Amino acid sequence: MIKFEEKYKNNLILLKSFDFAKKVVIYCEILESKRKFVIANQLLKSGTSIGANIKEAQNSESKADFIHKLKIAMKEAEETEFWLFLCNDLENYPNCENLLQDIFEILKITNKIIATSKSK
């Protein structure tokens, strides 16, 4: 069976967003075990859709479509950043500093890909 990491080993943003999605799922399971259902649900949706949108962009119909799909991923990443900042600021929530660092990096890389794509 082919693993995602093997198939897309040369695509940094796909790998990072996939790895991030896995970490978000695990973090949300911890939130759910602590009965933090509302935020867990919001974070799970936005945090996993980043990579899905980036993956969808890989088969875009045009450069404009590629940029549009990456911008959707950026919006989801921005929402995810919000939920992570909120979790980080609330008492009785598990630490998510590592997820914040990951989302900062994903935002930076995605923003650079969009800027580079626009300039070509």
C-alpha positions in Angstrom: 0.0 0.0 0.0 1.4 3.4 -1.0 1.6 6.0 1.8 0.8 9.6 1.2 4.3 10.6 2.3 5.8 8.3 -0.3 3.6 9.4 -3.2 4.1 13.2 -2.5 7.6 13.1 -1.1 8.7 15.9 -3.5 5.8 18.3 -2.6 6.7 20.1 0.6 3.4 21.9 1.2 1.4 18.7 0.6 3.6 16.8 3.1 3.4 19.6 5.7 -0.4 20.1 5.4 -0.9 16.3 5.6 1.3 16.0 8.7 -0.5 19.0 10.2 -3.9 17.4 9.6 -2.8 14.2 11.4 -1.7 16.3 14.4 -4.9 18.2 14.4 -7.0 15.0 14.4 -5.0 13.8 17.4 -5.3 17.2 19.2 -9.0 17.2 18.6 -9.4 13.7 20.0 -7.7 15.0 23.2 -10.1 18.0 23.2 -13.1 15.7 22.8 -11.9 13.5 25.7 -11.9 16.7 27.8 -15.5 17.4 26.5 -14.4 20.5 24.5 -16.6 19.4 21.6 -17.5 22.8 20.0 -13.9 23.9 19.5 -12.7 20.4 18.7 -15.3 20.3 15.9 -14.4 23.7 14.4 -10.7 23.0 14.6 -11.0 19.6 13.1 -12.9 20.9 10.1 -10.7 23.9 9.3 -7.4 22.1 10.2 -8.0 19.1 8.0 -9.4 21.1 5.1 -6.1 23.0 4.5 -4.4 20.0 3.1 -7.5 18.8 1.2 -7.7 22.2 -0.6 -3.9 22.2 -1.3 -4.3 18.6 -2.7 -7.2 19.7 -4.8 -5.1 22.6 -6.2 -2.6 20.1 -7.6 -5.1 19.2 -10.3 -6.4 22.7 -11.0 -7.7 23.6 -14.5 -5.6 26.8 -14.8 -3.2 29.0 -13.0 -6.1 31.1 -11.8 -7.9 28.0 -10.5 -4.7 26.9 -8.7 -4.3 30.3 -7.0 -8.0 30.3 -6.1 -7.8 26.8 -4.4 -4.6 27.8 -2.5 -6.4 31.0 -1.3 -9.2 28.8 0.0 -6.5 26.8 1.8 -5.1 30.0 3.2 -8.5 31.0 4.5 -8.9 27.7 6.3 -5.4 28.1 7.7 -6.2 31.5 9.0 -9.3 30.1 10.7 -7.3 27.3 12.1 -4.8 29.8 13.5 -7.6 31.6 15.3 -8.9 28.4 16.9 -5.4 27.5 18.0 -4.7 30.9 19.5 -8.0 30.5 21.4 -7.0 27.1 22.7 -3.6 28.4 23.7 -5.2 31.3 25.6 -7.8 29.3 27.5 -7.3 27.6 30.8 -7.8 23.8 31.0 -6.9 23.4 27.3 -4.0 21.2 26.2 -0.9 23.0 24.9 -0.9 23.5 21.2 2.3 25.6 20.7 3.6 22.9 18.3 0.5 23.2 16.1 0.8 27.0 16.1 4.3 26.8 14.9 3.2 24.4 12.2 0.3 26.6 11.0 2.7 29.6 10.9 5.0 27.7 8.6 2.1 26.4 6.4 0.8 30.0 6.1 4.2 31.3 5.1 4.8 28.6 2.5 1.3 28.8 1.0 1.5 32.6 0.8 4.9 32.3 -1.0 3.5 29.8 -3.5 0.6 32.1 -4.2 2.9 35.1 -4.7 5.2 33.2 -6.9 2.3 31.8 -9.0 0.9 35.3 -9.5 4.3 36.6 -10.7 4.7 34.0 -13.4 
